[in-house]
């Protein structure tokens, strides 16, 4: 299974730039870019921080695909 996400779409819909979101969850803009591009799998702690900041359930933001 592959971990996928809707981070880019949700982030843009909520009006955050990559830099703003990264700063608000204590990671770099590059980390957000890497998560959106599926090059980096966030830790559970980071995934929870991001979902809380974007006010979306973690399972709606991150999901597995066969």
Phi, psi and omega in degrees: 000147181247132177282120178245171178206163176249025189302312183300313182296314181294315180302313180295320180297325180276356174084022178261141168276167177299319181294316179298315180294315178302312179300322184287341179244016175063040171227170181279164174301323180298324178296316178298317178301316181293323177294314180298328181268010179062023178265349181219130177262118183291153173293164177300320180299314180294317179300320179291320177299315181297313182296322178294316180298322181272359179055052179220145179297140183302323181287345174274334182272318181240136183208160178262143177232136180289000000 
